[in-house]
């Protein structure tokens, strides 16, 4: 019975080791898939970030241009010299009186 018991224990150990090996393999595969997914997500976010930075650059350039246009316009705009700017509620007749005829 001792030999039989020893053989049975060996079989149990072999089965347990195999089970552990398969579980470890499954765990490594799961971790690898998780890491791959995170890496893909990271790459996607990096691309989006680059795209957004490019868009911010374009919008900043547009804002600078429009600020310059506004500044140039303010120099020649007759409405800026009109007293209407100090009135809290603009009236159409006040606006008409400020426009050149």
C-alpha positions in Angstrom: 0.0 0.0 0.0 2.9 2.4 0.7 4.2 2.1 -3.0 0.6 2.6 -4.3 0.2 5.7 -2.0 3.5 7.1 -3.1 2.6 6.6 -6.8 -0.8 8.3 -6.2 0.9 11.2 -4.5 3.3 11.6 -7.4 0.4 11.6 -9.8 -1.3 14.2 -7.7 1.8 16.4 -7.7 2.2 16.0 -11.5 -1.4 17.0 -12.0 -1.1 19.9 -9.6 2.1 21.1 -11.3 0.4 20.8 -14.7 -2.6 22.7 -13.5 -0.4 25.4 -12.0 1.6 25.6 -15.2 -1.6 26.0 -17.3 -2.9 28.7 -14.9 0.4 30.6 -15.0 0.4 30.4 -18.8 -3.2 31.7 -18.9 -2.3 34.5 -16.4 0.7 35.6 -18.5 -1.4 35.6 -21.7 -4.1 37.7 -19.9 -1.4 40.2 -18.7 0.1 40.4 -22.2 -3.3 41.1 -23.7 -3.9 43.8 -21.1 -0.5 45.4 -21.8 -1.1 45.3 -25.5 -4.5 46.9 -25.0 -3.0 49.7 -22.8 -0.2 50.2 -25.4 -2.8 50.6 -28.2 -4.8 53.0 -26.0 -1.6 55.0 -25.3 -0.7 55.2 -29.0 -4.2 56.4 -29.8 -4.1 59.1 -27.1 -0.6 60.2 -28.4 -2.0 60.6 -31.9 -5.0 62.5 -30.6 -2.7 64.7 -28.5 -0.5 65.5 -31.5 -3.6 66.3 -33.6 -5.0 68.5 -30.9 -1.7 70.3 -30.5 -1.7 70.9 -34.3 -5.2 72.3 -34.1 -4.3 74.5 -31.1 -1.4 75.9 -33.2 -3.7 76.7 -36.1 -6.3 78.3 -33.9 -3.5 80.4 -32.1 -2.3 81.6 -35.5 -5.9 82.4 -36.5 -6.4 84.3 -33.3 -3.2 86.3 -33.8 -4.3 87.2 -37.3 -7.8 88.2 -36.3 -6.4 90.3 -33.4 -4.2 92.1 -35.9 -7.2 92.6 -38.2 -9.3 93.9 -35.3 -6.5 96.3 -34.2 -6.2 97.7 -37.8 -10.0 98.0 -37.9 -10.1 99.8 -34.6 -7.8 102.5 -36.0 -10.3 103.5 -38.7 -13.7 102.6 -37.2 -15.8 105.7 -36.7 -18.0 103.9 -34.1 -15.1 103.7 -31.6 -15.0 107.5 -31.5 -18.7 107.8 -31.0 -20.3 108.6 -27.6 -22.5 105.6 -28.2 -19.8 103.4 -26.7 -20.6 104.9 -23.3 -24.4 104.2 -23.5 -25.4 101.0 -21.8 -28.3 100.2 -24.2 -27.5 101.0 -27.8 -30.3 102.5 -29.8 -30.6 102.2 -33.6 -30.9 106.0 -34.0 -27.7 106.6 -32.0 -26.0 104.0 -34.2 -27.2 105.8 -37.3 -26.0 109.2 -36.0 -22.4 107.8 -35.6 -22.2 106.4 -39.1 -20.7 108.6 -41.9 -23.3 109.9 -44.4 
